[in-house]
Amino acid sequence: MFIVFPVSLLESPFSNFLKPDAPLITLFIAMILVVGLFEEGAKSLLVYSFHYQHPEFNESLDGIIYGVTVGLGFAAFENVFYTILYGYKVGLVRAVVTSLIHASFTGIFGYFLGQAKMNDNKGLIISGFILVTIFHGLYDFLLISNIIGLFSTVLIVIILQIIIARLIKITLKESPFR
């Protein structure tokens, strides 16, 4: 939860590039290289630092669980700030959408982290991080630019929930504890 503070500080100098009136290409790049990179970077680093070497991290599903947990903590704290700044209506929408989004992004990273650990392939950690950074940036770009409208937000949430459900199903089949 507390990584929201440093991430906000890192993002704040770029606030002019993160507004709906920014040129679309600038907004797209900034969403990936600022929001996606900083938020997913902080969450991924936290999951990696606290869990990767832990003896309890002994199957791929653990990576998803740890990732989802960190994502939900991040979303909860971020949502408090948005509710304070923009009111309870924004808070209610974010309570559902943002929680699912952050849980999904970090859960997907956790899947890659688990696969990396189980297969002794740290390259998968970088691949997973790049993927969720791009996903997060694309999501925020579509949301802020309103190119496709609110429908795109709902569609992305549904797609991410399908992806995370499939990854859970895959890891359950691979589990040595089945």
Residue pairs with C-beta under 8 A, 6 or more apart in sequence:
1 73
1 74
1 76
1 77
2 77
3 42
3 43
3 46
3 74
4 74
4 77
4 78
4 81
6 42
7 38
7 39
7 42
8 81
10 38
11 18
11 34
11 35
11 38
11 39
14 30
14 34
16 22
17 26
17 27
17 29
17 30
17 34
18 27
18 30
18 31
18 34
18 35
18 144
19 27
19 144
20 27
20 144
20 145
20 146
22 30
24 145
24 147
27 141
27 144
27 145
28 137
28 141
28 145
31 136
31 137
31 138
31 140
31 141
31 144
32 133
32 134
32 136
32 137
32 138
32 141
33 137
35 136
35 137
35 140
36 132
36 133
36 134
36 135
36 136
36 137
36 138
36 140
37 133
37 137
39 74
39 102
39 136
40 105
40 106
40 109
40 129
40 132
40 133
40 136
41 129
41 133
42 74
43 67
43 70
43 71
43 74
43 102
43 105
43 106
43 109
44 106
44 109
44 113
44 128
44 129
44 132
46 70
47 63
47 66
47 67
47 70
47 106
47 109
47 110
47 113
48 113
48 125
50 66
51 57
51 62
51 63
51 66
51 113
52 113
52 117
56 62
57 63
57 66
57 114
57 117
58 176
59 114
59 118
59 171
59 174
59 175
59 176
59 177
60 111
60 114
60 115
60 117
60 118
60 170
60 171
60 174
60 175
61 114
61 168
61 171
61 172
61 175
62 110
62 114
63 109
63 110
63 111
63 112
63 113
63 114
63 115
63 117
63 171
64 107
64 110
64 111
64 114
64 164
64 167
64 168
64 171
65 110
66 110
66 113
67 103
67 106
67 107
67 108
67 109
67 110
67 111
67 113
68 103
68 104
68 106
68 107
68 110
68 164
70 106
71 102
71 103
71 104
71 105
71 106
71 107
72 99
72 102
72 103
74 102
74 106
75 94
75 98
75 99
75 101
75 102
75 103
76 99
78 94
78 98
78 102
79 91
79 94
79 95
79 98
79 99
80 91
82 90
82 91
82 94
82 98
83 90
83 91
83 94
97 153
97 157
100 157
100 160
100 161
101 136
101 139
101 156
101 157
101 160
103 164
104 157
104 160
104 161
104 163
104 164
105 132
105 135
105 136
105 160
106 132
107 164
107 167
108 128
108 131
108 132
108 135
108 160
108 163
108 164
108 167
109 128
109 129
109 131
109 132
111 128
111 167
111 170
111 171
112 124
112 125
112 127
112 128
112 129
112 131
113 124
113 125
113 128
114 171
115 121
115 124
115 128
116 122
116 123
116 124
116 125
116 128
118 174
135 160
139 153
139 156
142 148
142 152
142 153
142 156
143 152
143 153
172 178
